[in-house]
C-alpha cells in the first residue's frame, strides 16, 4: 500500500487511511536516500514477520527497532520535516484536526 493510493492533505504532510492521518515521508529527501531507506524499512518489516513466525522475542525487538529507525530517517516519525511550527498530527483522526473541513468535503465527494 502506498501513500499515493490514499488522499493526501492539501499541504502534503499526511495521507489519510480510514479517516486517520499518517505522516508522509520528507519530500526533500534525495531519491537515492529514499530508495535505500525504503529498502531498509521493507527488510525490517519482513524481519518482523519472520520473528513472529519463529516466536523469537529478541529478533522481534530488533526488527521493530529497525522499522522505527527507518521511519524516523524517512521523516514519518520523530521530528517533523516542515519548518512552520505546525504540530504533528500523525495518527490522529482527520475529523478532529485542522483538516476537518477538508476531510468533510472529501468524504462528501466519495
N, CA, C and O atoms as a GROMACS GRO file, in nm:
protein
  440
    1UNK      N    1   0.083  -0.116   0.000
    1UNK     CA    2   0.000   0.000   0.000
    1UNK      C    3   0.088   0.123   0.000
    1UNK      O    4   0.184   0.131   0.077
    2UNK      N    5   0.056   0.217  -0.085
    2UNK     CA    6   0.138   0.337  -0.096
    2UNK      C    7   0.057   0.460  -0.062
    2UNK      O    8  -0.066   0.460  -0.074
    3UNK      N    9   0.126   0.563  -0.021
    3UNK     CA   10   0.058   0.687   0.012
    3UNK      C   11  -0.019   0.741  -0.107
    3UNK      O   12  -0.125   0.802  -0.090
    4UNK      N   13   0.031   0.720  -0.229
    4UNK     CA   14  -0.036   0.770  -0.349
    4UNK      C   15  -0.173   0.711  -0.372
    4UNK      O   16  -0.253   0.767  -0.446
    5UNK      N   17  -0.201   0.598  -0.309
    5UNK     CA   18  -0.331   0.534  -0.325
    5UNK      C   19  -0.436   0.594  -0.232
    5UNK      O   20  -0.553   0.556  -0.238
    6UNK      N   21  -0.396   0.688  -0.148
    6UNK     CA   22  -0.485   0.746  -0.048
    6UNK      C   23  -0.486   0.898  -0.062
    6UNK      O   24  -0.391   0.956  -0.115
    7UNK      N   25  -0.594   0.962  -0.016
    7UNK     CA   26  -0.599   1.109  -0.023
    7UNK      C   27  -0.485   1.171   0.057
    7UNK      O   28  -0.447   1.124   0.164
    8UNK      N   29  -0.432   1.277   0.001
    8UNK     CA   30  -0.322   1.349   0.064
    8UNK      C   31  -0.374   1.486   0.107
    8UNK      O   32  -0.447   1.552   0.033
    9UNK      N   33  -0.336   1.529   0.227
    9UNK     CA   34  -0.380   1.660   0.275
    9UNK      C   35  -0.328   1.769   0.180
    9UNK      O   36  -0.226   1.751   0.115
   10UNK      N   37  -0.399   1.881   0.174
   10UNK     CA   38  -0.360   1.988   0.081
   10UNK      C   39  -0.216   2.036   0.098
   10UNK      O   40  -0.154   2.079   0.002
   11UNK      N   41  -0.163   2.028   0.220
   11UNK     CA   42  -0.025   2.074   0.242
   11UNK      C   43   0.078   1.963   0.219
   11UNK      O   44   0.198   1.988   0.230
   12UNK      N   45   0.032   1.842   0.186
   12UNK     CA   46   0.123   1.733   0.153
   12UNK      C   47   0.191   1.668   0.272
   12UNK      O   48   0.284   1.589   0.254
   13UNK      N   49   0.147   1.699   0.392
   13UNK     CA   50   0.213   1.643   0.510
   13UNK      C   51   0.164   1.504   0.547
   13UNK      O   52   0.238   1.424   0.605
   14UNK      N   53   0.040   1.474   0.515
   14UNK     CA   54  -0.021   1.347   0.557
   14UNK      C   55  -0.099   1.284   0.443
   14UNK      O   56  -0.139   1.352   0.348
   15UNK      N   57  -0.119   1.154   0.454
   15UNK     CA   58  -0.220   1.087   0.373
   15UNK      C   59  -0.320   1.028   0.470
   15UNK      O   60  -0.290   1.013   0.588
   16UNK      N   61  -0.439   0.995   0.421
   16UNK     CA   62  -0.548   0.953   0.508
   16UNK      C   63  -0.588   0.810   0.474
   16UNK      O   64  -0.614   0.776   0.359
   17UNK      N   65  -0.593   0.726   0.578
   17UNK     CA   66  -0.641   0.588   0.565
   17UNK      C   67  -0.750   0.569   0.669
   17UNK      O   68  -0.727   0.585   0.789
   18UNK      N   69  -0.869   0.533   0.621
   18UNK     CA   70  -0.985   0.512   0.708
   18UNK      C   71  -1.002   0.628   0.808
   18UNK      O   72  -1.030   0.606   0.926
   19UNK      N   73  -0.985   0.749   0.759
   19UNK     CA   74  -1.009   0.868   0.838
   19UNK      C   75  -0.893   0.911   0.927
   19UNK      O   76  -0.903   1.014   0.994
   20UNK      N   77  -0.784   0.836   0.928
   20UNK     CA   78  -0.671   0.866   1.015
   20UNK      C   79  -0.556   0.925   0.934
   20UNK      O   80  -0.526   0.879   0.823
   21UNK      N   81  -0.492   1.027   0.990
   21UNK     CA   82  -0.376   1.091   0.926
   21UNK      C   83  -0.250   1.010   0.951
   21UNK      O   84  -0.225   0.963   1.062
   22UNK      N   85  -0.171   0.993   0.847
   22UNK     CA   86  -0.040   0.926   0.856
   22UNK      C   87   0.061   1.018   0.790
   22UNK      O   88   0.044   1.059   0.676
   23UNK      N   89   0.167   1.048   0.863
   23UNK     CA   90   0.268   1.141   0.812
   23UNK      C   91   0.340   1.083   0.691
   23UNK      O   92   0.379   0.966   0.690
   24UNK      N   93   0.356   1.166   0.589
   24UNK     CA   94   0.429   1.127   0.469
   24UNK      C   95   0.578   1.141   0.492
   24UNK      O   96   0.623   1.209   0.585
   25UNK      N   97   0.653   1.077   0.408
   25UNK     CA   98   0.798   1.090   0.411
   25UNK      C   99   0.838   1.232   0.375
   25UNK      O  100   0.764   1.303   0.307
   26UNK      N  101   0.954   1.271   0.419
   26UNK     CA  102   1.008   1.403   0.391
   26UNK      C  103   1.031   1.418   0.241
   26UNK      O  104   1.114   1.347   0.185
   27UNK      N  105   0.960   1.509   0.176
   27UNK     CA  106   0.976   1.524   0.031
   27UNK      C  107   1.112   1.580  -0.010
   27UNK      O  108   1.148   1.574  -0.128
   28UNK      N  109   1.189   1.634   0.084
   28UNK     CA  110   1.320   1.689   0.049
   28UNK      C  111   1.430   1.582   0.047
   28UNK      O  112   1.544   1.612   0.011
   29UNK      N  113   1.397   1.459   0.087
   29UNK     CA  114   1.498   1.352   0.082
   29UNK      C  115   1.539   1.325  -0.062
   29UNK      O  116   1.453   1.315  -0.150
   30UNK      N  117   1.668   1.314  -0.088
   30UNK     CA  118   1.711   1.277  -0.224
   30UNK      C  119   1.657   1.138  -0.259
   30UNK      O  120   1.647   1.051  -0.173
   31UNK      N  121   1.625   1.119  -0.385
   31UNK     CA  122   1.568   0.991  -0.430
   31UNK      C  123   1.656   0.872  -0.394
   31UNK      O  124   1.606   0.767  -0.354
   32UNK      N  125   1.787   0.888  -0.408
   32UNK     CA  126   1.879   0.777  -0.378
   32UNK      C  127   1.869   0.737  -0.231
   32UNK      O  128   1.868   0.618  -0.198
   33UNK      N  129   1.861   0.836  -0.144
   33UNK     CA  130   1.849   0.810   0.000
   33UNK      C  131   1.715   0.745   0.033
   33UNK      O  132   1.708   0.651   0.112
   34UNK      N  133   1.608   0.795  -0.030
   34UNK     CA  134   1.474   0.741  -0.008
   34UNK      C  135   1.470   0.592  -0.047
   34UNK      O  136   1.413   0.510   0.025
   35UNK      N  137   1.530   0.558  -0.159
   35UNK     CA  138   1.532   0.419  -0.205
   35UNK      C  139   1.600   0.329  -0.103
   35UNK      O  140   1.551   0.221  -0.071
   36UNK      N  141   1.713   0.374  -0.052
   36UNK     CA  142   1.787   0.296   0.050
   36UNK      C  143   1.704   0.280   0.176
   36UNK      O  144   1.696   0.170   0.232
   37UNK      N  145   1.641   0.388   0.221
   37UNK     CA  146   1.562   0.382   0.344
   37UNK      C  147   1.437   0.297   0.329
   37UNK      O  148   1.401   0.223   0.421
   38UNK      N  149   1.371   0.306   0.215
   38UNK     CA  150   1.252   0.222   0.192
   38UNK      C  151   1.292   0.075   0.187
   38UNK      O  152   1.220  -0.010   0.238
   39UNK      N  153   1.404   0.044   0.126
   39UNK     CA  154   1.452  -0.094   0.123
   39UNK      C  155   1.480  -0.144   0.264
   39UNK      O  156   1.448  -0.257   0.298
   40UNK      N  157   1.540  -0.059   0.347
   40UNK     CA  158   1.567  -0.096   0.487
   40UNK      C  159   1.436  -0.116   0.563
   40UNK      O  160   1.426  -0.208   0.644
   41UNK      N  161   1.339  -0.032   0.538
   41UNK     CA  162   1.209  -0.045   0.602
   41UNK      C  163   1.141  -0.176   0.564
   41UNK      O  164   1.089  -0.246   0.650
   42UNK      N  165   1.142  -0.207   0.436
   42UNK     CA  166   1.078  -0.331   0.391
   42UNK      C  167   1.150  -0.454   0.447
   42UNK      O  168   1.085  -0.552   0.485
   43UNK      N  169   1.282  -0.450   0.453
   43UNK     CA  170   1.358  -0.561   0.511
   43UNK      C  171   1.324  -0.577   0.659
   43UNK      O  172   1.309  -0.689   0.708
   44UNK      N  173   1.311  -0.466   0.730
   44UNK     CA  174   1.276  -0.472   0.872
   44UNK      C  175   1.135  -0.527   0.891
   44UNK      O  176   1.112  -0.603   0.984
   45UNK      N  177   1.043  -0.490   0.804
   45UNK     CA  178   0.906  -0.544   0.814
   45UNK      C  179   0.905  -0.694   0.787
   45UNK      O  180   0.832  -0.769   0.852
   46UNK      N  181   0.984  -0.738   0.691
   46UNK     CA  182   0.995  -0.882   0.666
   46UNK      C  183   1.054  -0.953   0.787
   46UNK      O  184   1.012  -1.063   0.823
   47UNK      N  185   1.152  -0.889   0.851
   47UNK     CA  186   1.215  -0.947   0.970
   47UNK      C  187   1.115  -0.958   1.084
   47UNK      O  188   1.122  -1.052   1.163
   48UNK      N  189   1.023  -0.864   1.094
   48UNK     CA  190   0.918  -0.875   1.196
   48UNK      C  191   0.835  -1.001   1.172
   48UNK      O  192   0.808  -1.077   1.264
   49UNK      N  193   0.796  -1.022   1.047
   49UNK     CA  194   0.717  -1.141   1.014
   49UNK      C  195   0.792  -1.269   1.048
   49UNK      O  196   0.735  -1.362   1.105
   50UNK      N  197   0.919  -1.273   1.013
   50UNK     CA  198   0.998  -1.393   1.043
   50UNK      C  199   1.010  -1.414   1.193
   50UNK      O  200   0.997  -1.527   1.241
   51UNK      N  201   1.034  -1.308   1.267
   51UNK     CA  202   1.048  -1.319   1.413
   51UNK      C  203   0.916  -1.365   1.476
   51UNK      O  204   0.917  -1.445   1.570
   52UNK      N  205   0.806  -1.315   1.426
   52UNK     CA  206   0.676  -1.359   1.478
   52UNK      C  207   0.653  -1.507   1.451
   52UNK      O  208   0.606  -1.581   1.538
   53UNK      N  209   0.685  -1.550   1.329
   53UNK     CA  210   0.667  -1.692   1.295
   53UNK      C  211   0.756  -1.782   1.380
   53UNK      O  212   0.717  -1.892   1.418
   54UNK      N  213   0.874  -1.733   1.410
   54UNK     CA  214   0.970  -1.812   1.491
   54UNK      C  215   0.948  -1.793   1.642
   54UNK      O  216   1.008  -1.863   1.724
   55UNK      N  217   0.863  -1.698   1.675
   55UNK     CA  218   0.839  -1.663   1.816
   55UNK      C  219   0.970  -1.627   1.886
   55UNK      O  220   0.999  -1.672   1.997
   56UNK      N  221   1.048  -1.545   1.816
   56UNK     CA  222   1.179  -1.502   1.865
   56UNK      C  223   1.167  -1.358   1.916
   56UNK      O  224   1.170  -1.264   1.837
   57UNK      N  225   1.154  -1.343   2.046
   57UNK     CA  226   1.132  -1.212   2.106
   57UNK      C  227   1.247  -1.115   2.082
   57UNK      O  228   1.225  -0.997   2.056
   58UNK      N  229   1.370  -1.164   2.090
   58UNK     CA  230   1.486  -1.076   2.068
   58UNK      C  231   1.490  -1.027   1.924
   58UNK      O  232   1.514  -0.908   1.900
   59UNK      N  233   1.468  -1.116   1.829
   59UNK     CA  234   1.468  -1.077   1.688
   59UNK      C  235   1.352  -0.981   1.659
   59UNK      O  236   1.365  -0.888   1.579
   60UNK      N  237   1.239  -1.005   1.723
   60UNK     CA  238   1.124  -0.917   1.704
   60UNK      C  239   1.155  -0.776   1.754
   60UNK      O  240   1.124  -0.678   1.687
   61UNK      N  241   1.215  -0.766   1.870
   61UNK     CA  242   1.251  -0.635   1.925
   61UNK      C  243   1.348  -0.562   1.833
   61UNK      O  244   1.333  -0.442   1.809
   62UNK      N  245   1.448  -0.633   1.780
   62UNK     CA  246   1.545  -0.571   1.690
   62UNK      C  247   1.478  -0.528   1.559
   62UNK      O  248   1.507  -0.420   1.507
   63UNK      N  249   1.390  -0.612   1.506
   63UNK     CA  250   1.321  -0.577   1.382
   63UNK      C  251   1.232  -0.455   1.401
   63UNK      O  252   1.227  -0.368   1.314
   64UNK      N  253   1.162  -0.449   1.511
   64UNK     CA  254   1.077  -0.332   1.538
   64UNK      C  255   1.162  -0.206   1.555
   64UNK      O  256   1.121  -0.099   1.511
   65UNK      N  257   1.277  -0.219   1.617
   65UNK     CA  258   1.367  -0.105   1.631
   65UNK      C  259   1.417  -0.061   1.493
   65UNK      O  260   1.433   0.059   1.468
   66UNK      N  261   1.442  -0.156   1.404
   66UNK     CA  262   1.488  -0.123   1.268
   66UNK      C  263   1.378  -0.050   1.191
   66UNK      O  264   1.408   0.043   1.116
   67UNK      N  265   1.253  -0.090   1.210
   67UNK     CA  266   1.141  -0.020   1.146
   67UNK      C  267   1.137   0.124   1.198
   67UNK      O  268   1.123   0.218   1.120
   68UNK      N  269   1.150   0.140   1.328
   68UNK     CA  270   1.147   0.274   1.388
   68UNK      C  271   1.260   0.361   1.332
   68UNK      O  272   1.238   0.478   1.299
   69UNK      N  273   1.380   0.305   1.321
   69UNK     CA  274   1.494   0.382   1.266
   69UNK      C  275   1.467   0.425   1.122
   69UNK      O  276   1.491   0.540   1.086
   70UNK      N  277   1.417   0.334   1.041
   70UNK     CA  278   1.390   0.366   0.900
   70UNK      C  279   1.280   0.470   0.888
   70UNK      O  280   1.294   0.565   0.809
   71UNK      N  281   1.172   0.455   0.963
   71UNK     CA  282   1.062   0.551   0.955
   71UNK      C  283   1.105   0.689   1.005
   71UNK      O  284   1.062   0.791   0.950
   72UNK      N  285   1.188   0.692   1.106
   72UNK     CA  286   1.240   0.820   1.156
   72UNK      C  287   1.330   0.885   1.051
   72UNK      O  288   1.320   1.005   1.026
   73UNK      N  289   1.416   0.806   0.989
   73UNK     CA  290   1.505   0.860   0.885
   73UNK      C  291   1.426   0.910   0.764
   73UNK      O  292   1.467   1.005   0.698
   74UNK      N  293   1.313   0.845   0.735
   74UNK     CA  294   1.227   0.888   0.624
   74UNK      C  295   1.147   1.014   0.658
   74UNK      O  296   1.093   1.079   0.570
   75UNK      N  297   1.140   1.047   0.787
   75UNK     CA  298   1.062   1.162   0.830
   75UNK      C  299   0.920   1.129   0.867
   75UNK      O  300   0.841   1.220   0.895
   76UNK      N  301   0.884   1.001   0.868
   76UNK     CA  302   0.748   0.960   0.901
   76UNK      C  303   0.723   0.958   1.051
   76UNK      O  304   0.609   0.958   1.096
   77UNK      N  305   0.830   0.956   1.128
   77UNK     CA  306   0.823   0.960   1.274
   77UNK      C  307   0.933   1.053   1.322
   77UNK      O  308   1.016   1.099   1.244
   78UNK      N  309   0.933   1.080   1.451
   78UNK     CA  310   1.035   1.168   1.507
   78UNK      C  311   1.006   1.313   1.476
   78UNK      O  312   0.890   1.349   1.455
   79UNK      N  313   1.109   1.396   1.474
   79UNK     CA  314   1.088   1.540   1.448
   79UNK      C  315   1.022   1.562   1.311
   79UNK      O  316   1.052   1.492   1.214
   80UNK      N  317   0.932   1.658   1.306
   80UNK     CA  318   0.865   1.688   1.179
   80UNK      C  319   0.963   1.747   1.079
   80UNK      O  320   1.063   1.807   1.118
   81UNK      N  321   0.934   1.730   0.952
   81UNK     CA  322   1.022   1.780   0.848
   81UNK      C  323   0.981   1.918   0.798
   81UNK      O  324   1.055   1.979   0.720
   82UNK      N  325   0.867   1.969   0.839
   82UNK     CA  326   0.828   2.103   0.797
   82UNK      C  327   0.879   2.203   0.899
   82UNK      O  328   0.913   2.167   1.012
   83UNK      N  329   0.884   2.329   0.858
   83UNK     CA  330   0.953   2.429   0.940
   83UNK      C  331   0.864   2.544   0.985
   83UNK      O  332   0.914   2.644   1.038
   84UNK      N  333   0.733   2.533   0.965
   84UNK     CA  334   0.646   2.646   1.001
   84UNK      C  335   0.591   2.639   1.144
   84UNK      O  336   0.509   2.723   1.183
   85UNK      N  337   0.635   2.541   1.220
   85UNK     CA  338   0.593   2.531   1.360
   85UNK      C  339   0.462   2.458   1.382
   85UNK      O  340   0.417   2.445   1.495
   86UNK      N  341   0.398   2.411   1.274
   86UNK     CA  342   0.272   2.339   1.289
   86UNK      C  343   0.296   2.208   1.365
   86UNK      O  344   0.399   2.144   1.347
   87UNK      N  345   0.201   2.171   1.451
   87UNK     CA  346   0.219   2.049   1.531
   87UNK      C  347   0.208   1.923   1.446
   87UNK      O  348   0.154   1.925   1.335
   88UNK      N  349   0.260   1.815   1.500
   88UNK     CA  350   0.248   1.686   1.435
   88UNK      C  351   0.113   1.624   1.470
   88UNK      O  352   0.080   1.609   1.588
   89UNK      N  353   0.035   1.590   1.370
   89UNK     CA  354  -0.096   1.530   1.390
   89UNK      C  355  -0.098   1.384   1.347
   89UNK      O  356  -0.205   1.327   1.324
   90UNK      N  357   0.018   1.324   1.336
   90UNK     CA  358   0.029   1.186   1.292
   90UNK      C  359  -0.059   1.094   1.376
   90UNK      O  360  -0.062   1.102   1.499
   91UNK      N  361  -0.130   1.008   1.307
   91UNK     CA  362  -0.216   0.904   1.366
   91UNK      C  363  -0.345   0.959   1.428
   91UNK      O  364  -0.419   0.883   1.491
   92UNK      N  365  -0.372   1.085   1.412
   92UNK     CA  366  -0.497   1.142   1.464
   92UNK      C  367  -0.606   1.128   1.360
   92UNK      O  368  -0.580   1.117   1.241
   93UNK      N  369  -0.730   1.128   1.408
   93UNK     CA  370  -0.844   1.124   1.317
   93UNK      C  371  -0.855   1.261   1.249
   93UNK      O  372  -0.858   1.364   1.316
   94UNK      N  373  -0.863   1.261   1.117
   94UNK     CA  374  -0.867   1.386   1.041
   94UNK      C  375  -0.981   1.475   1.084
   94UNK      O  376  -0.966   1.597   1.087
   95UNK      N  377  -1.096   1.418   1.118
   95UNK     CA  378  -1.212   1.498   1.154
   95UNK      C  379  -1.194   1.574   1.285
   95UNK      O  380  -1.274   1.662   1.318
   96UNK      N  381  -1.089   1.540   1.361
   96UNK     CA  382  -1.062   1.607   1.488
   96UNK      C  383  -0.939   1.699   1.480
   96UNK      O  384  -0.878   1.730   1.582
   97UNK      N  385  -0.905   1.742   1.361
   97UNK     CA  386  -0.784   1.822   1.341
   97UNK      C  387  -0.815   1.945   1.257
   97UNK      O  388  -0.930   1.969   1.219
   98UNK      N  389  -0.714   2.022   1.228
   98UNK     CA  390  -0.729   2.140   1.140
   98UNK      C  391  -0.771   2.099   0.999
   98UNK      O  392  -0.809   2.184   0.919
   99UNK      N  393  -0.764   1.972   0.968
   99UNK     CA  394  -0.803   1.921   0.836
   99UNK      C  395  -0.950   1.880   0.832
   99UNK      O  396  -0.995   1.824   0.732
  100UNK      N  397  -1.026   1.906   0.936
  100UNK     CA  398  -1.164   1.858   0.946
  100UNK      C  399  -1.251   1.904   0.829
  100UNK      O  400  -1.322   1.823   0.771
  101UNK      N  401  -1.245   2.032   0.794
  101UNK     CA  402  -1.329   2.082   0.684
  101UNK      C  403  -1.289   2.018   0.553
  101UNK      O  404  -1.374   1.974   0.476
  102UNK      N  405  -1.159   2.011   0.527
  102UNK     CA  406  -1.110   1.945   0.405
  102UNK      C  407  -1.156   1.800   0.401
  102UNK      O  408  -1.202   1.752   0.297
  103UNK      N  409  -1.144   1.730   0.513
  103UNK     CA  410  -1.181   1.590   0.517
  103UNK      C  411  -1.331   1.572   0.497
  103UNK      O  412  -1.373   1.480   0.428
  104UNK      N  413  -1.413   1.658   0.558
  104UNK     CA  414  -1.558   1.651   0.541
  104UNK      C  415  -1.596   1.669   0.394
  104UNK      O  416  -1.683   1.598   0.343
  105UNK      N  417  -1.531   1.762   0.327
  105UNK     CA  418  -1.557   1.784   0.185
  105UNK      C  419  -1.515   1.660   0.104
  105UNK      O  420  -1.586   1.617   0.014
  106UNK      N  421  -1.402   1.606   0.138
  106UNK     CA  422  -1.354   1.485   0.072
  106UNK      C  423  -1.452   1.370   0.089
  106UNK      O  424  -1.483   1.299  -0.007
  107UNK      N  425  -1.501   1.352   0.211
  107UNK     CA  426  -1.598   1.246   0.241
  107UNK      C  427  -1.729   1.268   0.167
  107UNK      O  428  -1.791   1.171   0.122
  108UNK      N  429  -1.772   1.393   0.153
  108UNK     CA  430  -1.898   1.422   0.085
  108UNK      C  431  -1.889   1.395  -0.064
  108UNK      O  432  -1.991   1.376  -0.130
  109UNK      N  433  -1.767   1.395  -0.119
  109UNK     CA  434  -1.747   1.370  -0.261
  109UNK      C  435  -1.729   1.224  -0.292
  109UNK      O  436  -1.726   1.185  -0.408
  110UNK      N  437  -1.715   1.142  -0.190
  110UNK     CA  438  -1.689   0.998  -0.209
  110UNK      C  439  -1.814   0.924  -0.251
  110UNK      O  440  -1.811   0.803  -0.272
   0.00000   0.00000   0.00000
